């Protein structure tokens, strides 16, 4: 609780508010790209902020490159669900459960 995740692309903060291809999980901090395009190539850095500690920490950059051979590999369509075994919520509160569809 109290953590928020931001991704930085080539030293610029990614604005994902109106981006239908990219999504940051606020539960895990993972960045998901629905379809990689040539303009997605570059360095991605995750920044984690803690409201309680009043700190922001940046991780090391991760490079994203396109394969030159065009081979993507075979991916079976699947649904990735990472729900906790039990989710507790107070009446009237909001709960966010994340589910991702992967595949080709």
MOGI-V711080 format. One record per helix or strand. SS is the DSSP state (~ for helix, > for strand). FROM is the first residue (numbers start at 1). TO is the last residue. If there is no record, write none. Layout:
ss | from | to
SS | FROM | TO
SS | FROM | TO
This chain:
ss | from | to
> | 3 | 9
> | 12 | 13
> | 22 | 24
> | 31 | 33
~ | 38 | 40
> | 42 | 50
> | 55 | 58
> | 62 | 64
> | 78 | 81
> | 99 | 102
